[in-house]
Amino acid sequence: MNASFPKSEKLCGKLIVDQLYKQGKRFVAWPLRVSYIVSPDNANRILIWAPKSLFRHAVDRNRLRRQMREAYRLNKEMLSHSDTRYYIAFNYIDKTMQDYSVISKAMKKALKKLSQVTDEKMD
């Protein structure tokens, strides 16, 4: 599997993001809140977000986003087994900065849960 993270996998556009947060389903894989909707595109597209209200320094937000992107990039093959594609938003909700190992475990848990949702729809 290709472990890159090209521009085509990044979710952008105000209308799509608004639709994702208004109509999307949510679950929590601590310290991440995951919102998702089924994508009409041919690929999964994701949005990574760390709130300014919790982390006032840009270096802290950038570090968290970088860690979440890396965790997704290394584990995205967990979603490739199904035919359903998603628009996904990963929001960091913990008030403290966690180590990469915690974020990676949460990302694996979130991707596993998303793949299980897909499997349930297929049954």
N, CA, C and O atoms as a printed pandas DataFrame, in Angstrom:
     atom_number atom_name residue_name chain_id  residue_number  x_coord  y_coord  z_coord
0              1         N          MET        A               1    0.840   -1.189    0.000
1              2        CA          MET        A               1    0.000    0.000    0.000
2              3         C          MET        A               1    0.876    1.240    0.000
3              4         O          MET        A               1    1.914    1.291    0.659
4              5         N          ASN        A               2    0.444    2.216   -0.738
5              6        CA          ASN        A               2    1.150    3.482   -0.813
6              7         C          ASN        A               2    0.908    4.270    0.482
7              8         O          ASN        A               2   -0.239    4.560    0.819
8              9         N          ALA        A               3    1.952    4.611    1.190
9             10        CA          ALA        A               3    1.813    5.302    2.474
10            11         C          ALA        A               3    2.030    6.803    2.338
11            12         O          ALA        A               3    2.490    7.453    3.277
12            13         N          SER        A               4    1.702    7.353    1.177
13            14        CA          SER        A               4    1.844    8.795    1.003
14            15         C          SER        A               4    0.554    9.493    1.433
15            16         O          SER        A               4   -0.442    8.837    1.736
16            17         N          PHE        A               5    0.580   10.797    1.456
17            18        CA          PHE        A               5   -0.593   11.583    1.817
18            19         C          PHE        A               5   -0.706   12.755    0.844
19            20         O          PHE        A               5   -0.360   13.885    1.189
20            21         N          PRO        A               6   -1.195   12.486   -0.383
21            22        CA          PRO        A               6   -1.242   13.526   -1.407
22            23         C          PRO        A               6   -2.380   14.521   -1.177
23            24         O          PRO        A               6   -3.254   14.304   -0.338
24            25         N          LYS        A               7   -2.351   15.586   -1.919
25            26        CA          LYS        A               7   -3.364   16.640   -1.826
26            27         C          LYS        A               7   -4.767   16.090   -2.087
27            28         O          LYS        A               7   -5.741   16.574   -1.509
28            29         N          SER        A               8   -4.872   15.101   -2.937
29            30        CA          SER        A               8   -6.179   14.541   -3.277
30            31         C          SER        A               8   -6.863   13.861   -2.089
31            32         O          SER        A               8   -8.067   13.611   -2.142
32            33         N          GLU        A               9   -6.128   13.559   -1.029
33            34        CA          GLU        A               9   -6.713   12.938    0.161
34            35         C          GLU        A               9   -7.032   13.955    1.244
35            36         O          GLU        A               9   -7.527   13.585    2.309
36            37         N          LYS        A              10   -6.757   15.232    0.992
37            38        CA          LYS        A              10   -7.034   16.272    1.972
38            39         C          LYS        A              10   -8.411   16.857    1.703
39            40         O          LYS        A              10   -8.750   17.180    0.565
40            41         N          LEU        A              11   -9.186   16.986    2.743
41            42        CA          LEU        A              11  -10.536   17.515    2.621
42            43         C          LEU        A              11  -10.488   19.028    2.762
43            44         O          LEU        A              11   -9.997   19.554    3.761
44            45         N          CYS        A              12  -10.998   19.717    1.761
45            46        CA          CYS        A              12  -11.054   21.170    1.821
46            47         C          CYS        A              12  -12.335   21.627    1.140
47            48         O          CYS        A              12  -12.956   20.875    0.389
48            49         N          GLY        A              13  -12.708   22.829    1.404
49            50        CA          GLY        A              13  -13.944   23.369    0.851
50            51         C          GLY        A              13  -14.963   23.571    1.947
51            52         O          GLY        A              13  -15.339   22.624    2.637
52            53         N          LYS        A              14  -15.412   24.805    2.108
53            54        CA          LYS        A              14  -16.318   25.157    3.193
54            55         C          LYS        A              14  -17.637   24.388    3.126
55            56         O          LYS        A              14  -18.144   23.952    4.160
56            57         N          LEU        A              15  -18.193   24.216    1.946
57            58        CA          LEU        A              15  -19.479   23.525    1.821
58            59         C          LEU        A              15  -19.388   22.069    2.270
59            60         O          LEU        A              15  -20.272   21.569    2.965
60            61         N          ILE        A              16  -18.327   21.404    1.874
61            62        CA          ILE        A              16  -18.154   19.996    2.254
62            63         C          ILE        A              16  -17.916   19.875    3.759
63            64         O          ILE        A              16  -18.476   18.993    4.410
64            65         N          VAL        A              17  -17.087   20.761    4.308
65            66        CA          VAL        A              17  -16.792   20.718    5.742
66            67         C          VAL        A              17  -18.049   21.022    6.555
67            68         O          VAL        A              17  -18.303   20.361    7.562
68            69         N          ASP        A              18  -18.836   22.012    6.133
69            70        CA          ASP        A              18  -20.089   22.311    6.827
70            71         C          ASP        A              18  -21.040   21.118    6.784
71            72         O          ASP        A              18  -21.665   20.780    7.790
72            73         N          GLN        A              19  -21.147   20.486    5.624
73            74        CA          GLN        A              19  -22.001   19.309    5.489
74            75         C          GLN        A              19  -21.512   18.180    6.397
75            76         O          GLN        A              19  -22.318   17.481    7.011
76            77         N          LEU        A              20  -20.204   18.005    6.482
77            78        CA          LEU        A              20  -19.627   16.961    7.327
78            79         C          LEU        A              20  -20.004   17.166    8.789
79            80         O          LEU        A              20  -20.376   16.212    9.473
80            81         N          TYR        A              21  -19.912   18.400    9.274
81            82        CA          TYR        A              21  -20.205   18.646   10.683
82            83         C          TYR        A              21  -21.702   18.699   10.981
83            84         O          TYR        A              21  -22.111   18.409   12.105
84            85         N          LYS        A              22  -22.522   19.061   10.005
85            86        CA          LYS        A              22  -23.968   19.127   10.237
86            87         C          LYS        A              22  -24.636   17.762   10.100
87            88         O          LYS        A              22  -25.458   17.387   10.936
88            89         N          GLN        A              23  -24.289   17.019    9.053
89            90        CA          GLN        A              23  -24.988   15.780    8.758
90            91         C          GLN        A              23  -24.208   14.527    9.120
91            92         O          GLN        A              23  -24.753   13.424    9.091
92            93         N          GLY        A              24  -22.938   14.690    9.461
93            94        CA          GLY        A              24  -22.089   13.533    9.705
94            95         C          GLY        A              24  -22.381   12.817   11.006
95            96         O          GLY        A              24  -22.950   13.386   11.938
96            97         N          LYS        A              25  -21.984   11.565   11.052
97            98        CA          LYS        A              25  -22.070   10.775   12.276
98            99         C          LYS        A              25  -20.765   10.939   13.028
99           100         O          LYS        A              25  -19.724   11.203   12.426
100          101         N          ARG        A              26  -20.818   10.784   14.351
101          102        CA          ARG        A              26  -19.643   11.018   15.188
102          103         C          ARG        A              26  -19.429    9.890   16.176
103          104         O          ARG        A              26  -20.363    9.200   16.584
104          105         N          PHE        A              27  -18.171    9.727   16.548
105          106        CA          PHE        A              27  -17.811    8.873   17.668
106          107         C          PHE        A              27  -16.486    9.376   18.214
107          108         O          PHE        A              27  -15.792   10.167   17.576
108          109         N          VAL        A              28  -16.148    8.903   19.410
109          110        CA          VAL        A              28  -14.917    9.347   20.065
110          111         C          VAL        A              28  -13.981    8.162   20.228
111          112         O          VAL        A              28  -14.374    7.096   20.702
112          113         N          ALA        A              29  -12.738    8.373   19.826
113          114        CA          ALA        A              29  -11.642    7.448   20.110
114          115         C          ALA        A              29  -10.607    8.314   20.815
115          116         O          ALA        A              29   -9.721    8.881   20.174
116          117         N          TRP        A              30  -10.720    8.413   22.112
117          118        CA          TRP        A              30   -9.963    9.387   22.894
118          119         C          TRP        A              30   -8.492    9.380   22.545
119          120         O          TRP        A              30   -7.906    8.298   22.501
120          121         N          PRO        A              31   -7.867   10.487   22.299
121          122        CA          PRO        A              31   -8.260   11.891   22.371
122          123         C          PRO        A              31   -8.760   12.474   21.052
123          124         O          PRO        A              31   -8.598   13.671   20.813
124          125         N          LEU        A              32   -9.365   11.655   20.191
125          126        CA          LEU        A              32   -9.871   12.131   18.907
126          127         C          LEU        A              32  -11.385   12.008   18.840
127          128         O          LEU        A              32  -11.960   11.021   19.298
128          129         N          ARG        A              33  -12.025   13.024   18.262
129          130        CA          ARG        A              33  -13.432   12.920   17.913
130          131         C          ARG        A              33  -13.461   12.772   16.396
131          132         O          ARG        A              33  -12.846   13.560   15.678
132          133         N          VAL        A              34  -14.163   11.779   15.923
133          134        CA          VAL        A              34  -14.201   11.472   14.500
134          135         C          VAL        A              34  -15.608   11.736   13.975
135          136         O          VAL        A              34  -16.587   11.202   14.497
136          137         N          SER        A              35  -15.699   12.569   12.934
137          138        CA          SER        A              35  -16.956   12.817   12.235
138          139         C          SER        A              35  -16.781   12.293   10.820
139          140         O          SER        A              35  -15.710   12.443   10.231
140          141         N          TYR        A              36  -17.829   11.676   10.265
141          142        CA          TYR        A              36  -17.688   11.110    8.925
142          143         C          TYR        A              36  -19.013   11.095    8.195
143          144         O          TYR        A              36  -20.077   11.014    8.808
144          145         N          ILE        A              37  -18.933   11.173    6.876
145          146        CA          ILE        A              37  -20.068   10.959    5.987
146          147         C          ILE        A              37  -19.554   10.157    4.790
147          148         O          ILE        A              37  -18.353   10.126    4.522
148          149         N          VAL        A              38  -20.457    9.524    4.091
149          150        CA          VAL        A              38  -20.076    8.756    2.909
150          151         C          VAL        A              38  -19.698    9.730    1.802
151          152         O          VAL        A              38  -20.385   10.723    1.567
152          153         N          SER        A              39  -18.613    9.435    1.138
153          154        CA          SER        A              39  -18.063   10.313    0.108
154          155         C          SER        A              39  -18.529    9.885   -1.280
155          156         O          SER        A              39  -18.559    8.692   -1.581
156          157         N          PRO        A              40  -18.894   10.850   -2.130
157          158        CA          PRO        A              40  -19.191   10.509   -3.519
158          159         C          PRO        A              40  -17.915   10.333   -4.347
159          160         O          PRO        A              40  -17.967    9.831   -5.470
160          161         N          ASP        A              41  -16.781   10.740   -3.799
161          162        CA          ASP        A              41  -15.510   10.624   -4.502
162          163         C          ASP        A              41  -15.037    9.172   -4.511
163          164         O          ASP        A              41  -15.679    8.281   -3.956
164          165         N          ASN        A              42  -13.910    8.969   -5.151
165          166        CA          ASN        A              42  -13.337    7.632   -5.268
166          167         C          ASN        A              42  -12.253    7.389   -4.225
167          168         O          ASN        A              42  -11.595    6.348   -4.257
168          169         N          ALA        A              43  -12.053    8.329   -3.298
169          170        CA          ALA        A              43  -11.002    8.172   -2.295
170          171         C          ALA        A              43  -11.472    8.743   -0.962
171          172         O          ALA        A              43  -12.346    9.608   -0.914
172          173         N          ASN        A              44  -10.880    8.247    0.113
173          174        CA          ASN        A              44  -11.129    8.834    1.424
174          175         C          ASN        A              44  -10.439   10.186    1.471
175          176         O          ASN        A              44   -9.307   10.335    1.012
176          177         N          ARG        A              45  -11.131   11.169    2.031
177          178        CA          ARG        A              45  -10.541   12.496    2.189
178          179         C          ARG        A              45  -10.699   12.888    3.654
179          180         O          ARG        A              45  -11.764   12.702    4.242
180          181         N          ILE        A              46   -9.629   13.432    4.240
181          182        CA          ILE        A              46   -9.665   13.714    5.673
182          183         C          ILE        A              46   -9.348   15.174    5.977
183          184         O          ILE        A              46   -8.727   15.888    5.191
184          185         N          LEU        A              47   -9.808   15.577    7.159
185          186        CA          LEU        A              47   -9.552   16.898    7.711
186          187         C          LEU        A              47   -8.973   16.687    9.099
187          188         O          LEU        A              47   -9.517   15.915    9.889
188          189         N          ILE        A              48   -7.882   17.361    9.399
189          190        CA          ILE        A              48   -7.232   17.271   10.709
190          191         C          ILE        A              48   -7.402   18.616   11.399
191          192         O          ILE        A              48   -7.169   19.662   10.793
192          193         N          TRP        A              49   -7.812   18.592   12.678
193          194        CA          TRP        A              49   -8.074   19.849   13.365
194          195         C          TRP        A              49   -7.630   19.766   14.825
195          196         O          TRP        A              49   -7.948   18.815   15.538
196          197         N          ALA        A              50   -6.886   20.789   15.246
197          198        CA          ALA        A              50   -6.508   20.965   16.645
198          199         C          ALA        A              50   -6.952   22.372   17.041
199          200         O          ALA        A              50   -6.562   23.337   16.384
200          201         N          PRO        A              51   -7.749   22.515   18.084
201          202        CA          PRO        A              51   -8.390   23.803   18.376
202          203         C          PRO        A              51   -7.464   24.858   18.984
203          204         O          PRO        A              51   -6.631   24.575   19.845
204          205         N          LYS        A              52   -7.647   26.063   18.504
205          206        CA          LYS        A              52   -6.890   27.194   19.040
206          207         C          LYS        A              52   -7.343   27.521   20.466
207          208         O          LYS        A              52   -6.569   28.056   21.259
208          209         N          SER        A              53   -8.586   27.200   20.785
209          210        CA          SER        A              53   -9.081   27.490   22.126
210          211         C          SER        A              53   -8.390   26.642   23.194
211          212         O          SER        A              53   -8.313   27.055   24.352
212          213         N          LEU        A              54   -7.890   25.468   22.823
213          214        CA          LEU        A              54   -7.195   24.614   23.779
214          215         C          LEU        A              54   -5.681   24.793   23.731
215          216         O          LEU        A              54   -5.002   24.647   24.748
216          217         N          PHE        A              55   -5.153   25.110   22.549
217          218        CA          PHE        A              55   -3.702   25.246   22.379
218          219         C          PHE        A              55   -3.414   26.598   21.740
219          220         O          PHE        A              55   -3.540   26.769   20.528
220          221         N          ARG        A              56   -3.027   27.550   22.576
221          222        CA          ARG        A              56   -2.849   28.923   22.110
222          223         C          ARG        A              56   -1.631   29.095   21.213
223          224         O          ARG        A              56   -1.611   29.986   20.364
224          225         N          HIS        A              57   -0.622   28.260   21.389
225          226        CA          HIS        A              57    0.605   28.389   20.601
226          227         C          HIS        A              57    0.495   27.572   19.317
227          228         O          HIS        A              57    0.132   26.396   19.342
228          229         N          ALA        A              58    0.812   28.210   18.203
229          230        CA          ALA        A              58    0.708   27.543   16.899
230          231         C          ALA        A              58    1.621   26.322   16.815
231          232         O          ALA        A              58    1.280   25.341   16.153
232          233         N          VAL        A              59    2.766   26.370   17.474
233          234        CA          VAL        A              59    3.683   25.229   17.408
234          235         C          VAL        A              59    3.042   23.986   18.026
235          236         O          VAL        A              59    3.277   22.872   17.559
236          237         N          ASP        A              60    2.239   24.167   19.065
237          238        CA          ASP        A              60    1.554   23.037   19.692
238          239         C          ASP        A              60    0.490   22.460   18.752
239          240         O          ASP        A              60    0.396   21.244   18.590
240          241         N          ARG        A              61   -0.304   23.331   18.137
241          242        CA          ARG        A              61   -1.332   22.865   17.202
242          243         C          ARG        A              61   -0.702   22.179   15.999
243          244         O          ARG        A              61   -1.184   21.140   15.546
244          245         N          ASN        A              62    0.369   22.755   15.487
245          246        CA          ASN        A              62    1.050   22.157   14.327
246          247         C          ASN        A              62    1.620   20.788   14.669
247          248         O          ASN        A              62    1.561   19.868   13.854
248          249         N          ARG        A              63    2.168   20.650   15.866
249          250        CA          ARG        A              63    2.730   19.365   16.294
250          251         C          ARG        A              63    1.641   18.302   16.370
251          252         O          ARG        A              63    1.836   17.177   15.909
252          253         N          LEU        A              64    0.494   18.654   16.952
253          254        CA          LEU        A              64   -0.612   17.702   17.054
254          255         C          LEU        A              64   -1.133   17.314   15.673
255          256         O          LEU        A              64   -1.391   16.138   15.416
256          257         N          ARG        A              65   -1.287   18.283   14.795
257          258        CA          ARG        A              65   -1.762   17.979   13.444
258          259         C          ARG        A              65   -0.767   17.089   12.700
259          260         O          ARG        A              65   -1.162   16.163   11.992
260          261         N          ARG        A              66    0.513   17.373   12.864
261          262        CA          ARG        A              66    1.541   16.566   12.212
262          263         C          ARG        A              66    1.483   15.116   12.713
263          264         O          ARG        A              66    1.598   14.177   11.926
264          265         N          GLN        A              67    1.306   14.947   14.023
265          266        CA          GLN        A              67    1.235   13.600   14.588
266          267         C          GLN        A              67   -0.020   12.859   14.112
267          268         O          GLN        A              67    0.040   11.664   13.821
268          269         N          MET        A              68   -1.143   13.556   14.034
269          270        CA          MET        A              68   -2.371   12.917   13.555
270          271         C          MET        A              68   -2.257   12.537   12.082
271          272         O          MET        A              68   -2.702   11.460   11.684
272          273         N          ARG        A              69   -1.669   13.406   11.274
273          274        CA          ARG        A              69   -1.464   13.097    9.852
274          275         C          ARG        A              69   -0.566   11.880    9.679
275          276         O          ARG        A              69   -0.839   11.006    8.856
276          277         N          GLU        A              70    0.497   11.831   10.457
277          278        CA          GLU        A              70    1.438   10.707   10.361
278          279         C          GLU        A              70    0.759    9.409   10.784
279          280         O          GLU        A              70    0.943    8.375   10.142
280          281         N          ALA        A              71   -0.023    9.456   11.860
281          282        CA          ALA        A              71   -0.724    8.259   12.322
282          283         C          ALA        A              71   -1.725    7.793   11.261
283          284         O          ALA        A              71   -1.856    6.592   11.026
284          285         N          TYR        A              72   -2.422    8.717   10.627
285          286        CA          TYR        A              72   -3.353    8.349    9.569
286          287         C          TYR        A              72   -2.609    7.772    8.371
287          288         O          TYR        A              72   -3.003    6.739    7.828
288          289         N          ARG        A              73   -1.541    8.433    7.962
289          290        CA          ARG        A              73   -0.786    8.017    6.788
290          291         C          ARG        A              73   -0.283    6.581    6.931
291          292         O          ARG        A              73   -0.336    5.803    5.979
292          293         N          LEU        A              74    0.201    6.236    8.115
293          294        CA          LEU        A              74    0.755    4.906    8.330
294          295         C          LEU        A              74   -0.305    3.824    8.497
295          296         O          LEU        A              74   -0.006    2.641    8.335
296          297         N          ASN        A              75   -1.540    4.212    8.820
297          298        CA          ASN        A              75   -2.580    3.221    9.102
298          299         C          ASN        A              75   -3.778    3.286    8.166
299          300         O          ASN        A              75   -4.775    2.604    8.403
300          301         N          LYS        A              76   -3.707    4.082    7.116
301          302        CA          LYS        A              76   -4.869    4.266    6.259
302          303         C          LYS        A              76   -5.260    3.015    5.480
303          304         O          LYS        A              76   -6.372    2.941    4.958
304          305         N          GLU        A              77   -4.382    2.048    5.394
305          306        CA          GLU        A              77   -4.737    0.817    4.686
306          307         C          GLU        A              77   -5.841    0.051    5.401
307          308         O          GLU        A              77   -6.447   -0.844    4.811
308          309         N          MET        A              78   -6.116    0.383    6.657
309          310        CA          MET        A              78   -7.210   -0.263    7.385
310          311         C          MET        A              78   -8.560    0.043    6.727
311          312         O          MET        A              78   -9.500   -0.744    6.844
312          313         N          LEU        A              79   -8.656    1.174    6.041
313          314        CA          LEU        A              79   -9.896    1.555    5.365
314          315         C          LEU        A              79   -9.961    1.067    3.921
315          316         O          LEU        A              79  -11.020    1.137    3.297
316          317         N          SER        A              80   -8.875    0.588    3.394
317          318        CA          SER        A              80   -8.838    0.235    1.972
318          319         C          SER        A              80   -9.510   -1.098    1.656
319          320         O          SER        A              80   -9.666   -1.439    0.484
320          321         N          HIS        A              81   -9.906   -1.850    2.664
321          322        CA          HIS        A              81  -10.497   -3.168    2.437
322          323         C          HIS        A              81  -11.964   -3.089    2.015
323          324         O          HIS        A              81  -12.524   -4.074    1.534
324          325         N          SER        A              82  -12.589   -1.927    2.191
325          326        CA          SER        A              82  -13.999   -1.804    1.849
326          327         C          SER        A              82  -14.173   -0.949    0.594
327          328         O          SER        A              82  -13.258   -0.241    0.172
328          329         N          ASP        A              83  -15.354   -1.032    0.017
329          330        CA          ASP        A              83  -15.652   -0.254   -1.179
330          331         C          ASP        A              83  -16.189    1.134   -0.835
331          332         O          ASP        A              83  -16.185    2.019   -1.690
332          333         N          THR        A              84  -16.648    1.339    0.389
333          334        CA          THR        A              84  -17.196    2.617    0.804
334          335         C          THR        A              84  -16.071    3.596    1.111
335          336         O          THR        A              84  -15.086    3.240    1.758
336          337         N          ARG        A              85  -16.225    4.826    0.644
337          338        CA          ARG        A              85  -15.249    5.892    0.902
338          339         C          ARG        A              85  -15.915    6.965    1.742
339          340         O          ARG        A              85  -17.129    7.158    1.672
340          341         N          TYR        A              86  -15.115    7.664    2.536
341          342        CA          TYR        A              86  -15.640    8.635    3.483
342          343         C          TYR        A              86  -14.939    9.979    3.387
343          344         O          TYR        A              86  -13.791   10.084    2.956
344          345         N          TYR        A              87  -15.680   11.012    3.809
345          346        CA          TYR        A              87  -15.085   12.278    4.211
346          347         C          TYR        A              87  -14.975   12.168    5.724
347          348         O          TYR        A              87  -15.968   11.894    6.398
348          349         N          ILE        A              88  -13.779   12.379    6.265
349          350        CA          ILE        A              88  -13.553   12.160    7.690
350          351         C          ILE        A              88  -12.892   13.393    8.295
351          352         O          ILE        A              88  -11.987   13.975    7.697
352          353         N          ALA        A              89  -13.348   13.789    9.483
353          354        CA          ALA        A              89  -12.707   14.861   10.238
354          355         C          ALA        A              89  -12.199   14.274   11.548
355          356         O          ALA        A              89  -12.951   13.646   12.293
356          357         N          PHE        A              90  -10.919   14.486   11.819
357          358        CA          PHE        A              90  -10.321   14.072   13.082
358          359         C          PHE        A              90  -10.080   15.328   13.911
359          360         O          PHE        A              90   -9.261   16.170   13.543
360          361         N          ASN        A              91  -10.794   15.456   15.033
361          362        CA          ASN        A              91  -10.656   16.609   15.918
362          363         C          ASN        A              91   -9.961   16.176   17.198
363          364         O          ASN        A              91  -10.360   15.194   17.824
364          365         N          TYR        A              92   -8.935   16.897   17.584
365          366        CA          TYR        A              92   -8.227   16.608   18.822
366          367         C          TYR        A              92   -8.994   17.277   19.950
367          368         O          TYR        A              92   -9.188   18.492   19.912
368          369         N          ILE        A              93   -9.441   16.521   20.964
369          370        CA          ILE        A              93  -10.317   17.082   21.992
370          371         C          ILE        A              93   -9.722   17.072   23.395
371          372         O          ILE        A              93  -10.339   17.604   24.318
372          373         N          ASP        A              94   -8.555   16.491   23.581
373          374        CA          ASP        A              94   -7.923   16.472   24.901
374          375         C          ASP        A              94   -7.338   17.845   25.204
375          376         O          ASP        A              94   -6.911   18.551   24.290
376          377         N          LYS        A              95   -7.315   18.227   26.462
377          378        CA          LYS        A              95   -6.784   19.533   26.844
378          379         C          LYS        A              95   -5.273   19.534   27.014
379          380         O          LYS        A              95   -4.655   20.594   27.107
380          381         N          THR        A              96   -4.682   18.349   27.055
381          382        CA          THR        A              96   -3.233   18.254   27.179
382          383         C          THR        A              96   -2.661   17.591   25.940
383          384         O          THR        A              96   -3.353   16.837   25.255
384          385         N          MET        A              97   -1.413   17.868   25.657
385          386        CA          MET        A              97   -0.758   17.252   24.504
386          387         C          MET        A              97   -0.338   15.835   24.870
387          388         O          MET        A              97    0.329   15.616   25.881
388          389         N          GLN        A              98   -0.730   14.887   24.047
389          390        CA          GLN        A              98   -0.390   13.488   24.266
390          391         C          GLN        A              98    0.811   13.102   23.413
391          392         O          GLN        A              98    1.141   13.777   22.438
392          393         N          ASP        A              99    1.455   12.013   23.792
393          394        CA          ASP        A              99    2.556   11.485   23.003
394          395         C          ASP        A              99    2.028   10.898   21.699
395          396         O          ASP        A              99    0.834   10.637   21.552
396          397         N          TYR        A             100    2.938   10.700   20.765
397          398        CA          TYR        A             100    2.567   10.124   19.480
398          399         C          TYR        A             100    1.977    8.728   19.646
399          400         O          TYR        A             100    1.068    8.357   18.903
400          401         N          SER        A             101    2.468    7.952   20.596
401          402        CA          SER        A             101    1.965    6.591   20.784
402          403         C          SER        A             101    0.476    6.588   21.140
403          404         O          SER        A             101   -0.265    5.720   20.680
404          405         N          VAL        A             102    0.037    7.540   21.944
405          406        CA          VAL        A             102   -1.372    7.634   22.321
406          407         C          VAL        A             102   -2.216    8.030   21.110
407          408         O          VAL        A             102   -3.287    7.469   20.879
408          409         N          ILE        A             103   -1.723    8.999   20.340
409          410        CA          ILE        A             103   -2.445    9.447   19.151
410          411         C          ILE        A             103   -2.516    8.327   18.119
411          412         O          ILE        A             103   -3.546    8.142   17.471
412          413         N          SER        A             104   -1.438    7.589   17.967
413          414        CA          SER        A             104   -1.413    6.485   17.012
414          415         C          SER        A             104   -2.405    5.388   17.404
415          416         O          SER        A             104   -3.105    4.853   16.544
416          417         N          LYS        A             105   -2.469    5.053   18.678
417          418        CA          LYS        A             105   -3.426    4.041   19.139
418          419         C          LYS        A             105   -4.860    4.513   18.905
419          420         O          LYS        A             105   -5.714    3.733   18.483
420          421         N          ALA        A             106   -5.118    5.779   19.177
421          422        CA          ALA        A             106   -6.460    6.332   18.968
422          423         C          ALA        A             106   -6.821    6.324   17.492
423          424         O          ALA        A             106   -7.961    6.026   17.134
424          425         N          MET        A             107   -5.866    6.648   16.636
425          426        CA          MET        A             107   -6.113    6.644   15.191
426          427         C          MET        A             107   -6.419    5.228   14.706
427          428         O          MET        A             107   -7.332    5.030   13.905
428          429         N          LYS        A             108   -5.661    4.247   15.188
429          430        CA          LYS        A             108   -5.925    2.856   14.807
430          431         C          LYS        A             108   -7.320    2.432   15.257
431          432         O          LYS        A             108   -8.045    1.769   14.517
432          433         N          LYS        A             109   -7.687    2.821   16.474
433          434        CA          LYS        A             109   -9.000    2.484   17.007
434          435         C          LYS        A             109  -10.102    3.132   16.161
435          436         O          LYS        A             109  -11.116    2.500   15.864
436          437         N          ALA        A             110   -9.896    4.394   15.777
437          438        CA          ALA        A             110  -10.887    5.105   14.978
438          439         C          ALA        A             110  -11.027    4.482   13.590
439          440         O          ALA        A             110  -12.144    4.289   13.108
440          441         N          LEU        A             111   -9.918    4.169   12.954
441          442        CA          LEU        A             111   -9.974    3.570   11.619
442          443         C          LEU        A             111  -10.588    2.177   11.659
443          444         O          LEU        A             111  -11.301    1.778   10.738
444          445         N          LYS        A             112  -10.309    1.441   12.730
445          446        CA          LYS        A             112  -10.905    0.120   12.891
446          447         C          LYS        A             112  -12.420    0.237   13.041
447          448         O          LYS        A             112  -13.169   -0.544   12.454
448          449         N          LYS        A             113  -12.860    1.202   13.820
449          450        CA          LYS        A             113  -14.288    1.402   14.013
450          451         C          LYS        A             113  -14.962    1.827   12.708
451          452         O          LYS        A             113  -16.066    1.373   12.408
452          453         N          LEU        A             114  -14.311    2.688   11.936
453          454        CA          LEU        A             114  -14.854    3.090   10.634
454          455         C          LEU        A             114  -14.965    1.904    9.695
455          456         O          LEU        A             114  -15.950    1.776    8.967
456          457         N          SER        A             115  -13.969    1.040    9.703
457          458        CA          SER        A             115  -14.028   -0.136    8.827
458          459         C          SER        A             115  -15.119   -1.098    9.298
459          460         O          SER        A             115  -15.729   -1.780    8.474
460          461         N          GLN        A             116  -15.373   -1.166   10.601
461          462        CA          GLN        A             116  -16.457   -2.017   11.111
462          463         C          GLN        A             116  -17.823   -1.452   10.719
463          464         O          GLN        A             116  -18.749   -2.211   10.433
464          465         N          VAL        A             117  -17.950   -0.118   10.703
465          466        CA          VAL        A             117  -19.198    0.509   10.264
466          467         C          VAL        A             117  -19.460    0.139    8.816
467          468         O          VAL        A             117  -20.594   -0.160    8.443
468          469         N          THR        A             118  -18.437    0.157    8.015
469          470        CA          THR        A             118  -18.549   -0.230    6.608
470          471         C          THR        A             118  -18.967   -1.683    6.479
471          472         O          THR        A             118  -19.830   -2.011    5.666
472          473         N          ASP        A             119  -18.365   -2.554    7.271
473          474        CA          ASP        A             119  -18.690   -3.986    7.217
474          475         C          ASP        A             119  -20.148   -4.221    7.633
475          476         O          ASP        A             119  -20.822   -5.076    7.058
476          477         N          GLU        A             120  -20.638   -3.470    8.626
477          478        CA          GLU        A             120  -22.017   -3.624    9.086
478          479         C          GLU        A             120  -22.994   -3.197    7.983
479          480         O          GLU        A             120  -24.052   -3.803    7.816
480          481         N          LYS        A             121  -22.629   -2.150    7.235
481          482        CA          LYS        A             121  -23.504   -1.693    6.150
482          483         C          LYS        A             121  -23.555   -2.709    5.019
483          484         O          LYS        A             121  -24.567   -2.828    4.329
484          485         N          MET        A             122  -22.463   -3.441    4.829
485          486        CA          MET        A             122  -22.404   -4.409    3.756
486          487         C          MET        A             122  -23.255   -5.642    4.064
487          488         O          MET        A             122  -23.730   -6.308    3.145
488          489         N          ASP        A             123  -23.450   -5.949    5.342
489          490        CA          ASP        A             123  -24.231   -7.140    5.729
490          491         C          ASP        A             123  -25.711   -6.963    5.502
491          492         O          ASP        A             123  -26.491   -7.874    5.778
